[in-house]
Amino acid sequence: MPSVLRGSRSAPALAGAVILALAISGCTDSSPASKSTGASASTSPHASHAATNEQNAAAGGLKAPSSTTEAALQLEALLGEHSVLASDMMRARIRGDSDLAQAANSALGKNTTAMGELLRPLIGESGVKAFSTAWPQHIQELFNYARGLSTEDDAVRSEAKKKLIGYEEDLAEFFVSGSHGRLSRPAALDAVRMHITHLIQGADAYAAKDYAASASLYRLSYTHTFELGSVLAHVLFPPATGKALDQPALQLRSTLTRLLGEHVALVIAGMRSSVGDPEDFTAMGTAVNGNTLDLTGAIDTLFGPEAAKGFQSHWGDHVDQLMAYTRATVDHDAAAQEKARVTLRGFESSFAKFLNTATQNRLGEPALAQTFVMHDRMLLAEIDAYASGDFQQAHQLSDQTYTEMFTVSDQLAKAIGATVAGRLPKGGSQTGGGGMAGTGR
């Protein structure tokens, strides 16, 4: 894997940075945590489904949402994770790794259950039943499509694609019905088709050993599906929830969740590729670097170029050592594994200090350092499980690591918003924000 970029931020227009700039331009001096989202947005029908939501938390790894806005943000994260799991399942099936494909399929089932339970207060029992039928059907045909690629059976692949077209229409109709007129059928159909198209094209590229294109589509699919979650949240949840999601504080949190979740997904994919598919290693390394640049661009927007340079250096060291541990695991080199662990401990402490200083001591350095310790431990344990063939454990750990980023993004959004809000212009022509701040998505 290529070493993580450490130079000045490159010129690609970083979508994350742009969204963050729009979001923060609308912040006030108060902490984002104190932003009022309206009674209807914070008083959630989910509160009356505590037992159900505890099951949801167990299935998807997320805590039971305390409000409709929290549930909406979880929907984004779960849909993003669905894309990653579906891509992983298809890649494993193409390689002929049946045990890994089965583990990924099991994880997809848990992810589907979590989404269904999250939506239960909105769509009712009949809606959950319909979703629990329609959503797995498209997963099954994605599996069959990948099987056709693996066996070079054009008939299987063609049949799967034909069925997917029908399921696209069923899923679009389901979302249109759940939106009560707030989502048009053409828009729903376009969104669902794009999701499936990304996965199919990524699988095609992977089967053709065009690893650069496949890795690029891996990222594109994740981003599109995560943002599809935002679209659905705006039309499935009450209108007041959509308005709350458009507030700068929650836009910031959503963007951080997307970028940090993608970091986890790409690092795990890169670590796994070094074990089971070395030819994909370099391509995934490039994808990880792209995510690092997006995160660096966000820090640049929020705190300036010097802070961005420091972030990129710290983050690059982090990724490099995770990959060093992976290489040592593949080589059965215990000494190199320990060296990577020791170096990561240094990162965990220095990076916590860096972020705590940047946010004017709002995060709490010891607690933040412990967060990064747990983050790295789960990633290292994941690659240990994967390398040993314990794919169920590997998927459980990857889910926990991805889920943890949902919590971390909340902590960071509150601290960052409170730090930068006081020194930024407030709306209107001074910022280019004003009424446009809510359209950052």
Steps between C-alpha positions, in 0.01 A plus 500: 500500500640844413604708797232743610545843345659755730559801280282806470139441421453424133259690284218247443175663607440329831131449542531451874682829542245690296211360700674576827567856390133548420394339822726688737431834333154483654611419857451738787713557809305239688596135499330294230370283779283789611342554159125468523353268242140546602287289726369282225854414392626409844191327632519172319249223444808282539484562874194275518689218335784463751504120497497490121780753478712304743470210256594740222807608693604140545446422133664806349738599778342844545339617822126544506427848355372756747332718235388494141805704398727242661309223322534685169876532544517128580313423178773677304772301676322167456446557129866590457596181680261301278695613194830390652364160605339442161824588320697269730253216447518533121879519498526190719260309275697598190821368661327179599538568875171340595554519876579872482204563269272320745631707792444820302150384410426436869622850584274638227208322664573669834535834326162449328336412831645812661360721222159338518475545876618859471216572257234304690349803682459671161379221272335260745500123506377461144764742377779315680373173353505649149848644553627171645387329180604753237843596636639145537378417150733751343785371721432145380517603136822695559637175643380310193650759268836460669462122478451534126819703478689244707392206284502702177137402451340772290155345538511524881629855483235603246218346703619674817516833320151450361361432848687798643315728257170375640618540860614855423141586419369325812746681729429836337126446546556406865689823571250713306213351701683556829567863412128584469556702185826672599714281269419467132510162333757606236733635768464185709559275201808696392648477850441126536630431150815700565564301819470168317694627198797599716511156660472317167762716332733456796457124481558500124822698544618271779432187293693657211789571742464872442570563865538878468151536353355255751649688797373830359150354466528361855534860621238637261247237604555571869462875457190473283328250730583701813354810335200296388443452872481877538246528219284225652529651847362828366194334347426208733534683832275790602568832321634653821771235505609593148525864604711401799732295277561811290634692798878561485580297813334185368638550149845511656435184698362319197803593290743388769312172539524440126871578474603312815279204410660489158844508666412187696354323196798575276765420759336166571465427127866590451614287792294206376628532144857451621394167650268358235548707186841673480438633149223721639726639775643793303161608365347499847800696624419770247139500620616539862714794392198658334305479824797643690508796263128558554546498877802727469303739282230514766758588768648763267156658457434500872838582652732615221798355308736453793248291689425307182868423452525373857188291459622343178835407656337340806233322297755373249712352779188329633410336169861403427532315829172316451633378167838417654318281754307336216817420307656359817191283553522363146871430554442348847752753636415545869779754557375724219146468633613622843696785345187617319298475821754713690509763225120513493495571873711806434255613232201451729648735758636765263190509282274540803715792611487652151120486473442610858724801448331586170159500671624706797492209746135422434553130433703389802836358404506183718152388392576576137825307514310202638254527212787467252649214701174306466475595132842355425448193717182410314668547161796282599271236648295509180799423281612227742158338473491540123850358452409198712184435296254601773289708265199528729717656771668723243164638384384550857812702578476703180138583588604611849779716360272660242233562763750664734562767236134599532563585866835666432350723230242625750772591751714668236210693345404651833857593592591632154180699460546667838865576421469658158157663523610800702760614250298459180265755338135438574296422187388728222729653240801489734532125468321403185296286736180653625207328339728264308653343810230240512557386143853372554401146417 
